[in-house]
Amino acid sequence: YQSQLNKVDAPEFPVKPTFSMYSAMQQTLMPLVDDPIDFAAKELDGFPLEYLDRRFHLLVNNDCEMLGNRNHMVLLLENLVNNALYYADQKSSKTRFRRVTILQTLQPDQVVLEVYNQGQAIKEEDRERIFQLGYSSRRVRDHHGKGLGLYFVNEICKGFEGMVDFENIENREDQLSLRVELANGEVENHFVSLV
């Protein structure tokens, strides 16, 4: 790797020290999306790109080269996505909007990956425990989690000099008033109910 990074004259190297973040995303999601051919073609459109099917809503603002092993990032993504799919598919969170949303953005010196599902909120007292080896909140009759997925995610993040965290989002019923002034001077008022 060092020879390739320093551009030392050498024969063709069998591996590249960097990988495309989006290529890791593609490898992870390809077996899970509804239409793999349509999903594969999205890259040809360029960035930002959006993919939407019955399980996923993917938004990728831009791509970047990451230093390291792509397989590690694929393992990280697989564990995040499988965890999100598990909780999104639970009876208590089934709604017509139960897609897993994945947002990838590039900020100065970092890639930000956000994964959202409609699963139950994580208890605040479990904040540190969910990333520990062997801890699982899956205690249902037919499935006991092994407590490996988020542990792997945390460890791989550390290897990429990153971090993982979560945020519970609580949606509450509300009423909004939207006032729009049109170019011709007309004013329209709309009332929106959030449920």
C-alpha positions as CSV (number, residue, x, y, z in Angstrom):
1,Y,0.0,0.0,0.0
2,Q,2.8,2.4,0.9
3,S,4.5,1.9,-2.5
4,Q,1.3,2.6,-4.3
5,L,0.5,5.7,-2.2
6,N,4.0,7.1,-2.8
7,K,3.7,6.3,-6.6
8,V,6.8,4.2,-6.5
9,D,7.6,2.6,-9.9
10,A,6.6,-1.0,-9.5
11,P,4.6,-3.6,-11.5
12,E,0.8,-3.4,-11.4
13,F,-0.5,-3.9,-7.9
14,P,-3.2,-6.5,-7.3
15,V,-5.1,-4.3,-4.8
16,K,-5.9,-0.6,-4.5
17,P,-5.5,1.1,-1.2
18,T,-8.7,3.1,-1.7
19,F,-12.3,2.3,-2.6
20,S,-15.4,4.1,-3.6
21,M,-17.9,4.6,-0.7
22,Y,-20.8,4.2,-3.1
23,S,-19.3,0.9,-4.5
24,A,-19.5,-0.4,-1.0
25,M,-23.1,0.8,-0.7
26,Q,-24.0,-0.9,-4.0
27,Q,-22.4,-4.2,-3.0
28,T,-24.3,-4.1,0.3
29,L,-27.7,-3.2,-1.2
30,M,-27.7,-5.1,-4.5
31,P,-29.1,-8.3,-3.0
32,L,-31.7,-6.4,-1.0
33,V,-33.3,-4.0,-3.5
34,D,-36.4,-4.7,-5.5
35,D,-34.8,-4.0,-8.9
36,P,-31.0,-4.6,-9.0
37,I,-30.7,-3.7,-12.6
38,D,-32.3,-0.3,-12.1
39,F,-30.2,0.2,-8.9
40,A,-27.0,-0.7,-10.8
41,A,-27.9,1.8,-13.5
42,K,-28.3,4.7,-11.0
43,E,-24.6,5.3,-10.9
44,L,-24.5,6.1,-14.6
45,D,-26.8,9.2,-13.9
46,G,-24.1,10.7,-11.6
47,F,-24.4,12.3,-8.2
48,P,-26.5,13.3,-6.4
49,L,-28.6,10.2,-6.9
50,E,-31.8,8.8,-5.4
51,Y,-33.2,5.3,-5.4
52,L,-36.6,4.4,-4.0
53,D,-38.4,1.0,-3.7
54,R,-40.7,-0.6,-1.2
55,R,-37.9,-1.2,1.3
56,F,-35.4,1.6,0.8
57,H,-35.1,5.2,0.1
58,L,-31.4,5.9,-0.7
59,L,-30.0,9.4,-1.2
60,V,-26.3,9.7,-2.1
61,N,-25.2,13.3,-2.5
62,N,-21.7,12.5,-3.7
63,D,-19.1,9.8,-3.7
64,C,-15.6,9.7,-2.3
65,E,-12.6,7.5,-2.1
66,M,-12.0,5.9,1.3
67,L,-8.6,4.6,2.4
68,G,-8.9,1.0,3.6
69,N,-10.5,-2.3,2.8
70,R,-13.9,-2.1,1.0
71,N,-15.0,-5.4,2.6
72,H,-14.8,-3.8,6.0
73,M,-17.2,-1.0,4.9
74,V,-19.5,-3.6,3.4
75,L,-19.6,-5.5,6.7
76,L,-20.4,-2.2,8.5
77,L,-23.2,-1.4,6.0
78,E,-24.6,-4.9,6.1
79,N,-24.9,-4.8,9.8
80,L,-26.5,-1.3,9.9
81,V,-28.9,-2.1,7.1
82,N,-29.9,-5.5,8.4
83,N,-30.5,-4.0,11.9
84,A,-32.6,-1.2,10.4
85,L,-34.6,-3.7,8.3
86,Y,-35.3,-5.9,11.3
87,Y,-36.7,-3.1,13.3
88,A,-38.6,-1.5,10.4
89,D,-40.4,-4.8,9.8
90,Q,-41.6,-5.3,13.4
91,K,-45.3,-5.3,13.8
92,S,-45.2,-2.3,16.2
93,S,-43.6,-0.1,13.6
94,K,-45.4,-1.2,10.4
95,T,-46.7,1.7,8.5
96,R,-46.9,2.5,4.9
97,F,-43.8,4.6,5.4
98,R,-41.7,1.8,6.8
99,R,-38.8,2.1,4.3
100,V,-35.3,2.3,5.6
101,T,-33.8,5.6,4.5
102,I,-30.1,5.9,3.9
103,L,-28.4,9.2,3.4
104,Q,-24.7,9.5,2.4
105,T,-23.1,12.9,2.4
106,L,-19.5,14.1,2.2
107,Q,-18.4,16.9,4.6
108,P,-14.9,18.2,5.0
109,D,-12.7,15.3,5.9
110,Q,-15.6,12.9,6.7
111,V,-18.3,10.8,5.2
112,V,-21.6,11.0,7.0
113,L,-23.9,8.0,6.7
114,E,-27.3,8.2,8.3
115,V,-29.6,5.2,8.5
116,Y,-33.2,5.8,9.5
117,N,-36.0,3.3,10.3
118,Q,-39.4,3.5,12.0
119,G,-38.5,1.0,14.7
120,Q,-39.0,1.5,18.4
121,A,-36.9,4.1,20.2
122,I,-33.8,2.9,21.9
123,K,-33.8,3.5,25.6
124,E,-31.4,6.1,26.8
125,E,-30.0,3.7,29.4
126,D,-29.0,1.4,26.5
127,R,-27.0,4.1,24.7
128,E,-23.6,2.6,25.6
129,R,-24.7,-1.1,25.8
130,I,-26.0,-1.4,22.3
131,F,-22.5,-1.2,21.0
132,Q,-21.1,-3.8,23.4
133,L,-20.2,-7.3,22.3
134,G,-23.0,-9.7,23.2
135,Y,-25.7,-7.1,24.0
136,S,-29.0,-7.4,22.1
137,S,-32.4,-5.9,22.6
138,R,-33.9,-8.6,20.4
139,R,-35.6,-10.8,22.9
140,V,-38.5,-12.2,21.0
141,R,-39.8,-15.8,21.0
142,D,-38.3,-16.9,17.7
143,H,-35.2,-14.7,17.4
144,H,-32.5,-13.9,19.9
145,G,-30.0,-11.4,18.7
146,K,-26.4,-12.3,19.1
147,G,-25.2,-8.8,20.0
148,L,-22.6,-8.8,17.2
149,G,-24.0,-6.4,14.6
150,L,-23.7,-3.0,16.2
151,Y,-20.5,-4.1,18.0
152,F,-18.9,-4.8,14.5
153,V,-20.2,-1.5,13.3
154,N,-18.6,0.3,16.2
155,E,-15.3,-1.5,15.9
156,I,-15.1,-0.9,12.1
157,C,-16.0,2.8,12.6
158,K,-13.0,3.1,15.0
159,G,-10.8,1.5,12.3
160,F,-11.8,4.2,9.9
161,E,-11.2,6.8,12.6
162,G,-15.0,7.4,12.8
163,M,-17.8,7.0,15.3
164,V,-21.3,5.7,15.5
165,D,-24.2,7.0,17.4
166,F,-28.0,7.1,17.3
167,E,-30.7,9.6,17.8
168,N,-34.4,8.8,18.6
169,I,-36.8,10.9,16.6
170,E,-40.2,11.3,18.0
171,N,-43.0,12.4,15.7
172,R,-45.9,14.1,17.4
173,E,-49.3,15.2,16.0
174,D,-49.3,18.8,15.1
175,Q,-50.9,21.5,13.0
176,L,-49.0,23.7,10.6
177,S,-50.0,26.8,8.7
178,L,-48.4,27.4,5.4
179,R,-48.7,30.8,3.8
180,V,-47.6,31.2,0.2
181,E,-47.5,34.5,-1.6
182,L,-47.7,34.1,-5.3
183,A,-45.9,36.2,-8.0
184,N,-49.2,37.8,-9.0
185,G,-49.7,39.0,-5.4
186,E,-52.3,36.4,-4.4
187,V,-51.9,34.8,-1.0
188,E,-52.8,31.2,-0.3
189,N,-53.1,29.7,3.2
190,H,-52.9,26.0,3.7
191,F,-53.3,24.1,6.9
192,V,-51.4,20.8,7.3
193,S,-52.1,18.2,9.9
194,L,-49.2,16.0,11.0
195,V,-50.1,12.6,12.2
